């Protein structure tokens, strides 16, 4: 089973378990994966033409998405975990200890998907 599918399937489980840390990190990581699939838009396309010449109908505003390889998905998940660990190391003040602990917990959730059963 692909990493992305495992992340998607874990989200409702985390929601049912009321695991706020897992829900937060899974949502943001899945959003990062969705963003990585976005295709660059040409500036000329952004300006467009007159509204009366615009296409009309179901799906005309849909853009093709990139297909991410399993390795790219794993790289993005690793980057998300590393970003959280880096941010946690920056929070050295005692008043930020709770936030740093949460960031480390979020990184641990992602590492379980990378290192666990079915890991890439």
C-alpha positions as CSV (number, residue, x, y, z in Angstrom):
1,X,0.0,0.0,0.0
2,X,1.4,3.4,-0.9
3,X,2.5,5.9,1.7
4,X,-0.1,8.4,0.6
5,X,-2.9,5.9,0.9
6,X,-1.7,4.9,4.4
7,X,-1.6,8.6,5.4
8,X,-5.2,9.1,4.0
9,X,-6.5,6.0,5.8
10,X,-4.9,7.0,9.1
11,X,-6.6,10.4,9.1
12,X,-10.1,9.2,9.9
13,X,-8.7,6.7,12.4
14,X,-6.9,9.5,14.2
15,X,-10.0,11.6,14.1
16,X,-12.0,8.8,15.7
17,X,-9.3,8.4,18.4
18,X,-9.4,12.2,19.0
19,X,-5.6,12.2,18.5
20,X,-5.2,16.0,17.8
21,X,-1.5,15.7,17.1
22,X,-1.9,13.0,14.5
23,X,-4.9,14.7,12.9
24,X,-3.0,18.0,12.6
25,X,0.1,16.5,11.1
26,X,-1.7,14.2,8.7
27,X,-3.9,17.0,7.4
28,X,-1.0,19.3,6.8
29,X,1.2,16.6,5.2
30,X,-1.6,15.6,2.9
31,X,-2.1,19.2,2.0
32,X,1.7,19.5,1.2
33,X,1.3,16.4,-1.1
34,X,-1.7,18.0,-2.8
35,X,0.3,21.2,-3.3
36,X,3.2,19.3,-4.8
37,X,0.9,17.9,-7.4
38,X,-0.2,21.4,-8.6
39,X,0.9,22.3,-12.1
40,X,2.5,25.8,-12.7
41,X,0.1,28.1,-14.4
42,X,1.3,30.3,-17.3
43,X,0.8,34.0,-16.5
44,X,-0.9,34.6,-19.8
45,X,-3.5,32.0,-18.8
46,X,-4.1,33.8,-15.6
47,X,-5.0,37.0,-17.4
48,X,-7.3,35.2,-19.7
49,X,-9.6,37.0,-22.2
50,X,-13.0,38.5,-22.1
51,X,-15.5,36.7,-19.9
52,X,-17.9,36.1,-22.8
53,X,-15.2,34.0,-24.4
54,X,-14.6,31.9,-21.3
55,X,-15.4,28.2,-21.5
56,X,-18.5,27.0,-19.7
57,X,-19.4,23.7,-18.3
58,X,-18.5,21.1,-15.8
59,X,-14.8,20.6,-15.2
60,X,-13.6,23.5,-17.3
61,X,-11.8,25.0,-14.3
62,X,-10.0,21.8,-13.5
63,X,-6.3,21.6,-14.2
64,X,-4.3,18.4,-14.7
65,X,-2.3,17.4,-11.7
66,X,1.2,16.0,-11.5
67,X,1.7,12.3,-10.6
68,X,4.1,12.0,-7.7
69,X,6.2,8.9,-7.5
70,X,6.3,7.0,-4.2
71,X,9.9,8.2,-3.7
72,X,8.8,11.8,-4.1
73,X,5.9,11.3,-1.6
74,X,8.3,9.8,0.9
75,X,10.7,12.8,0.3
76,X,7.9,15.3,1.0
77,X,6.9,13.4,4.2
78,X,10.5,13.3,5.3
79,X,10.8,17.1,4.6
80,X,7.6,17.7,6.7
81,X,9.1,15.8,9.6
82,X,12.5,17.5,9.3
83,X,10.8,20.9,9.2
84,X,9.0,20.2,12.5
85,X,12.1,18.9,14.2
86,X,14.1,22.0,13.0
87,X,11.3,24.3,14.3
88,X,11.4,22.4,17.6
89,X,15.1,22.9,18.0
90,X,14.6,26.7,17.4
91,X,12.1,26.9,20.3
92,X,14.6,26.9,23.2
93,X,12.8,29.2,25.6
94,X,11.0,27.4,28.5
95,X,7.8,29.2,27.5
96,X,7.8,27.3,24.2
97,X,8.4,23.9,25.6
98,X,4.9,22.7,25.0
99,X,5.0,23.8,21.3
100,X,8.4,22.2,20.8
101,X,7.1,18.9,22.3
102,X,4.1,19.0,20.0
103,X,6.3,19.5,17.0
104,X,8.5,16.6,18.0
105,X,5.3,14.5,18.5
106,X,4.1,15.4,15.0
107,X,7.5,14.5,13.5
108,X,7.3,11.1,15.4
109,X,3.9,10.4,13.8
110,X,5.4,11.0,10.3
111,X,8.5,8.9,11.1
112,X,6.2,6.0,12.0
113,X,4.7,6.1,8.5
114,X,8.2,6.2,7.0
115,X,9.7,3.5,9.2
116,X,6.7,1.3,9.9
117,X,5.1,-1.6,8.0
118,X,4.8,-0.9,4.3
119,X,7.4,1.8,4.4
120,X,9.0,3.0,1.2
